[in-house]
Each structure stands twice: as C-alpha cells, then as structure tokens.
Amino acid sequence: MKKMLFIVNPRSGRAQIKNKLIDILDIFVKAGYEPLVHVTQGPGDAVEVAALYGKDMDLVVCSGGDGTLNETISGLVKLENIPDLGYIPAGSTNDFASSLKLPKNMKAAAEEAVSGFPFPIDIGCFSEDRHFVYIAAFGAFTEISYLTPQDKKNVLGHQAYMLECVRSLSSIKSYAIRVECEECSFDLNKVNLPVGQREAPLGEEEILLEGEFIFGMVTNTMSVGGFKGLVTQDVSLDDGEFEVLLIRTPKTPLDLTNIINYMFLKEEPNEYVHKFRTKSLKIFSEEPIDWVLDGEFGGTRRAVHIVNLKKKIRIMRNP
C-alpha cells in the first residue's frame, strides 16, 4: 500500500472532523493508502510532523483551517523531495480552499485528495525563516484573525471576523513605511502614482512607495477574509507573482469611506489605494510592525523580505 501522512487539527471550524474521521479514513484505505494519522497538539506541531515524516510519504493530507495548511506546507518545504499534498478544509473562512475550488464537503474533499491531479501553486517565503500560502499582511484589521477566540470562530464563523473588525475601527493605526521591489508590474486600473513610483521596469531595487499607510497585504489568492477580488479579479496561483495591495492613511473620514467603497463596492479608484504585481519586495518601517501570515501571527518586524517560490507545492484537486 502507498504511504500517507494525515495531519488533523481537531479544533478547526466547528470540530466537524470528529464526526467524519472514520468515513475519511475509509476513503483513504479504499484508495490504496496506509494512513499515518497525527492529531495536532498545539501551534507549530504540524510543521514538525510534516518535516519529520513527509519525506517517507507518497502523499500528505491535512485537515484544518488556513493556519493548519500553512504549518503543513511550512514543514514540507524543508524537504528535498516534496510529496503531493491533499487538503480537507475545516476552518472558519478557508480562503485558499475557495481559491482552489476545493469541495466544502469534507468527504468530497477527501475523495479529491486521493483521486485528483497535482496542481502546482506558488508559496511565499517571508524573511527567509517563515512561509505563507496565500497572504502576508499588516495593519488595520489584520490582528482580528489571530486575536478572535477559536470558540467564537467556531460558533459565528465568518461573522466573528466582521464583528471584531467593526469593534476595531476606532483603533486604526498608521505606519511609516518604505517599499522596495524589482520586476513590478501595475494593475491596468492603477491609481494616481505618487512621486518616486516608477511605471518602467525596475532593474536594481528602487523605492516604489513610501509614506504613511494603514494596511498592506501581499497575496496569492482570489479570496481574503471571505471577500473575493479585493486585489484583482485576474489571479493566477502559479505565475510566480504576488498581488500586492497597500492603503495610504486617509486624511478625513470621507477618505476612509471612499477607500471602503473602492475596495468592496468597486467604485472609482482613488489616490489612497495602490495595487501592483511583483516576484519579490522589501518593506521597511520606522517602528516594529505586527504581521499576519495566513491568518496567524507572523511576528513583529521592522524589515521584511518577501519572495515568491514559484510552483513550490503541488496540491491535489480536480481540474
């Protein structure tokens, strides 16, 4: 029989995996796999298990939310020969599963994990010591994903995030940052470019943007926080490029309203929202900034270097 490592986070979502576990294991065995099951014991556990046992496996499957997927992939990228990965989404939002169009039904996702085809995806390397699957972000609302208690996520799901976002509106903070990148390309619907921003291809790293910002995200996904198309509708998960969105600090409440209208209602672009694509970038700040990687706390840093690892992981799915 073929060897499989099955990593399970029993606390993700509404802990529904507990009622489906026997059926899922039966699907794996019928497909010719001998599953080694590991139930995660806490933060970081999936990283260690994937790195320890992944090298001997024909297939690795993980079940949990975006954080569990992040940890599993963070362990697999340490291996010289990376096995294919199956994913059974069981979190509150499951942004990346939505981008991959994986089934929401857990048994159907298990079937796809063993009968689908390997689809290569890009992975982000974050300052050489961390990785992210679909988003690295800082600023307004980003702390909501990891500060919202798991029990509230389980009960309210996506609504839990929205409630916490509304509560945090009054505490939006501004950050003085400088963005440097090479090989950047701009969205066709780009906003007015400030002084210092280049439209021509960049050779050596140059300053692309600088100033006061309330939010920034580097993504490789079609859905963020359950919302689709926040960065662009034209997203490819395996093109070797990130989609980047940065929001300058609004000067008036009307400016903030215009930003929200542009982001969610697709009204006319404004000077506060900047979008572009790049293979890598560096962000420097005057003070330490908290980062979020795939919905989990990613550390506090004043300088980050983010690089796209093109087609680093192969995820099982049906075309």
Backbone hydrogen bonds, N-H to C=O, Kabsch-Sander energy under -0.5 kcal/mol:
donor,donor_aa,acceptor,acceptor_aa,energy
2,K,32,G,-2.6
4,M,34,E,-1.6
5,L,59,L,-1.9
6,F,4,M,-0.5
6,F,36,L,-3.0
7,I,5,L,-0.6
7,I,61,V,-2.9
8,V,6,F,-0.5
8,V,38,H,-2.8
9,N,63,S,-2.5
12,S,9,N,-1.1
15,A,12,S,-2.3
18,K,15,A,-1.3
19,N,16,Q,-1.2
20,K,16,Q,-0.6
20,K,17,I,-0.9
21,L,17,I,-1.2
24,I,20,K,-2.4
25,L,21,L,-2.7
26,D,22,I,-2.1
27,I,23,D,-1.7
28,F,24,I,-2.0
29,V,25,L,-2.5
30,K,26,D,-2.4
31,A,27,I,-1.1
32,G,29,V,-1.9
33,Y,28,F,-2.0
34,E,2,K,-3.3
36,L,4,M,-3.2
37,V,35,P,-0.7
38,H,6,F,-2.9
40,T,8,V,-2.8
40,T,38,H,-0.6
45,D,42,G,-1.8
48,E,44,G,-1.5
49,V,45,D,-2.3
50,A,46,A,-2.4
51,A,47,V,-2.0
52,L,48,E,-2.1
53,Y,49,V,-2.7
54,G,49,V,-0.5
54,G,50,A,-1.6
56,D,53,Y,-1.5
57,M,54,G,-1.7
58,D,3,K,-1.9
59,L,3,K,-1.4
60,V,84,D,-2.3
61,V,5,L,-3.1
62,C,86,G,-2.2
63,S,7,I,-2.6
64,G,88,I,-1.2
69,L,65,G,-2.0
70,N,66,D,-2.4
71,E,67,G,-2.3
72,T,68,T,-2.4
73,I,69,L,-2.4
74,S,70,N,-2.5
75,G,71,E,-1.6
76,L,72,T,-2.1
77,V,73,I,-2.3
78,K,75,G,-1.0
79,L,76,L,-2.1
82,I,80,E,-0.6
84,D,58,D,-0.7
85,L,314,R,-2.6
86,G,60,V,-3.0
88,I,62,C,-2.7
90,A,64,G,-2.7
91,G,64,G,-0.7
98,S,94,N,-1.6
99,S,95,D,-1.7
100,L,96,F,-2.1
101,K,97,A,-0.6
101,K,98,S,-0.6
102,L,97,A,-2.4
109,A,105,N,-2.3
110,A,106,M,-2.0
111,E,107,K,-2.1
112,E,108,A,-2.0
113,A,109,A,-1.8
114,V,110,A,-1.1
115,S,111,E,-1.6
116,G,112,E,-2.0
117,F,317,R,-3.0
119,F,315,I,-2.5
121,I,313,I,-3.0
122,D,237,L,-2.9
123,I,309,L,-1.8
124,G,132,F,-2.9
125,C,307,V,-3.0
126,F,124,G,-0.6
126,F,130,R,-3.2
127,S,125,C,-0.7
127,S,305,H,-3.4
129,D,126,F,-1.0
130,R,126,F,-1.5
132,F,124,G,-2.3
136,A,218,V,-2.1
137,A,292,V,-2.4
138,F,216,G,-2.4
139,G,290,D,-0.6
140,A,214,I,-3.1
142,T,139,G,-1.7
143,E,139,G,-0.5
144,I,141,F,-1.5
145,S,142,T,-0.8
147,L,143,E,-1.7
148,T,144,I,-2.1
153,K,149,P,-2.0
154,N,150,Q,-2.5
155,V,151,D,-1.8
156,L,152,K,-2.9
157,G,152,K,-0.5
157,G,153,K,-2.3
159,Q,156,L,-1.5
160,A,157,G,-1.4
161,Y,157,G,-0.7
161,Y,158,H,-0.7
162,M,158,H,-1.4
163,L,159,Q,-2.5
164,E,160,A,-1.9
165,C,161,Y,-2.3
166,V,162,M,-2.1
167,R,163,L,-1.8
168,S,164,E,-1.3
169,L,166,V,-1.1
171,S,168,S,-1.7
172,I,169,L,-1.0
175,Y,213,F,-3.0
177,I,175,Y,-0.7
177,I,211,G,-2.6
178,R,284,F,-2.6
179,V,209,L,-3.3
180,E,282,K,-2.9
181,C,206,E,-1.3
182,E,280,S,-0.8
183,E,202,L,-0.9
185,S,277,R,-2.5
187,D,275,K,-0.9
190,K,187,D,-1.6
197,Q,194,P,-2.0
206,E,181,C,-1.1
208,L,179,V,-3.4
209,L,179,V,-1.3
211,G,177,I,-2.1
213,F,175,Y,-2.9
214,I,247,I,-2.3
215,F,247,I,-1.3
216,G,138,F,-2.1
217,M,245,L,-2.6
218,V,136,A,-3.0
219,T,217,M,-0.5
219,T,243,E,-3.0
220,N,134,Y,-2.3
224,V,227,F,-3.0
227,F,224,V,-1.9
229,G,222,M,-1.6
235,V,233,Q,-1.2
239,D,236,S,-0.7
242,F,278,T,-3.2
243,E,219,T,-2.6
244,V,242,F,-0.5
244,V,276,F,-3.1
245,L,217,M,-2.5
246,L,274,H,-2.4
247,I,215,F,-2.7
248,R,246,L,-0.5
248,R,272,Y,-3.0
249,T,212,E,-2.1
256,L,252,T,-1.6
257,T,253,P,-2.1
258,N,254,L,-2.5
259,I,255,D,-2.1
260,I,256,L,-2.4
261,N,257,T,-2.6
262,Y,258,N,-2.2
263,M,259,I,-2.5
264,F,260,I,-2.7
265,L,260,I,-0.6
265,L,261,N,-1.8
266,K,262,Y,-0.6
267,E,261,N,-1.1
273,V,270,N,-1.3
274,H,246,L,-2.8
274,H,272,Y,-0.5
276,F,244,V,-1.7
277,R,185,S,-3.9
278,T,242,F,-1.5
279,K,182,E,-0.6
280,S,182,E,-0.6
281,L,306,I,-2.1
282,K,180,E,-3.4
283,I,304,V,-2.0
284,F,178,R,-2.7
285,S,302,R,-2.6
286,E,176,A,-1.8
289,I,301,R,-2.7
291,W,299,G,-2.6
292,V,137,A,-2.7
293,L,296,E,-2.9
294,D,135,I,-2.3
294,D,292,V,-0.6
296,E,293,L,-1.7
298,G,291,W,-3.4
299,G,291,W,-0.6
301,R,289,I,-2.4
301,R,299,G,-0.5
304,V,283,I,-2.1
306,I,281,L,-2.9
307,V,125,C,-2.2
308,N,279,K,-2.4
309,L,123,I,-3.4
309,L,307,V,-0.5
310,K,308,N,-0.9
312,K,121,I,-0.8
312,K,309,L,-1.2
313,I,121,I,-1.7
315,I,119,F,-2.8
315,I,313,I,-0.6
316,M,85,L,-3.0
317,R,117,F,-2.0
